[in-house]
Amino acid sequence: MDKLDKLRIKMKEQNVDLVVLSPGANLNWLLGVNPHADERPLLFFLTLSGSAFLMPELEAESARQYTDIDFYNWSDATGPLEAVDEILSDLRDFSYRTIVIDDTMRADHAALIQDKLLNSNRLFTASTIGTLRMQKDATEQEILRINAHQADIAMRKAWDIIKPGLTEENIALAIQNSFSDQGALPQFSIVASGSNSAFPHHQTGSRKLKEGDVIVIDLGGKFEGYASDITRMSTIGPPPKEYTLVHQIVDDAVCAAMAAARPGQIAKNVDRAAREVIEKAGFGKYFVHRTGHGLGSEIHEPPFITSTSETILEPGMVFSIEPGIYMPDKFGVRLEEIVILVDNGPEILSKIPRELNVINH
């Protein structure tokens, strides 16, 4: 069964009559196409029995190489409104009672659809294509394992060159080059040293590394359309006072979340398991973000492991477990694993231990 068939089954289950997607992760996952996106509306329409593209003439010839789905072309001279009317008329099996609009679509493009279907109930993609994307099949899981291996190599490359005098940007460049050398696309490389490590999403900069620094490295690439993500800790020389305690607390929180992550469990209970460890140790106010996020064709996608998420975890879901403690003007510690949920719990994809990597020169 292909992905279109699976999506149509989900549409029937949710009583959805029309799904409209824009260029991006959802469309690429569904059809394997990634057309150019700009201010010109380029949209994919799917009903239970038909499909069509609203296609700017400027993009039609290029896009035709990747799909044989019907195009309804429009030009800058005429605008898209007539073509939208034609699509909605030709695809109509019955009234569009409930429609799903891509949650990443531009607001002006979404308005084109909503203005034509004022009496329709509007949903976003979470209940249909989003639900399907959360559960990775065997092929997707294998790609993610390969990606995790690439991320491990990039992390070790960073550790190999760390020394006093290099900048955060120097380390980030080595990470990016490692991904490129492996045939992957670099996506991000957070290198946060010294007191910068207390900023969860520090903007890697020109600060020079020095003896005694705590260094957070959070990195990821993309290979075969799927992402990687990992965070590990290192210090140049012995760690500062309190570090060993804080690192152990964060690792204990990872272990607690792993123990709670089981098929049938609610995502918020995984977050709670990690958070309770940190709160009981007296560092609760320093854990300032969710415990995890889904990973797949996007670096952040459902399921989200938050304190309010009611998502029921199921085998095949892939997500991060990454609690952290961030102490302003001192240091921060974050340890991140990407896991595939299997029948008996989480499979950790990285092969790098979470222990502190002490770098001596």
Buried (B, 14 or more C-beta within 10 A) or exposed (E): EEBEEBBBBBBEEEEBBBBBBBBBBBBBBBBEBBBEBEEBBBBBBBBBEBBBBBBBBBBBEEBEEEBEBBBBBBEEEEEBEEBBEBBBEEBEEEEBEBBBBBBBBBEEBBEBBBEBBEEBEEBBBBBBBBBBBBBBEEEBBEBBBBBBBBBBBBBEBBBEEBBBEBBBBBBBBBBBEBBEEBEBEBBBBBBBBBBBBBBBEBEBEEBEBBEEBBBBBBBBBBBBBBBBBBBBBBBBBEBBEEBEEBBEBBBBBBBBBBEBBBBEBBBBBBBBBBBBBBBEBEBBEBBEBBBBBBBBBBBEBBBBBBEEBEBEBBBBBBBBBBBBBBBEEBBBBBBBBBBBBBEEBBBBBBEBEBEBBEBEE
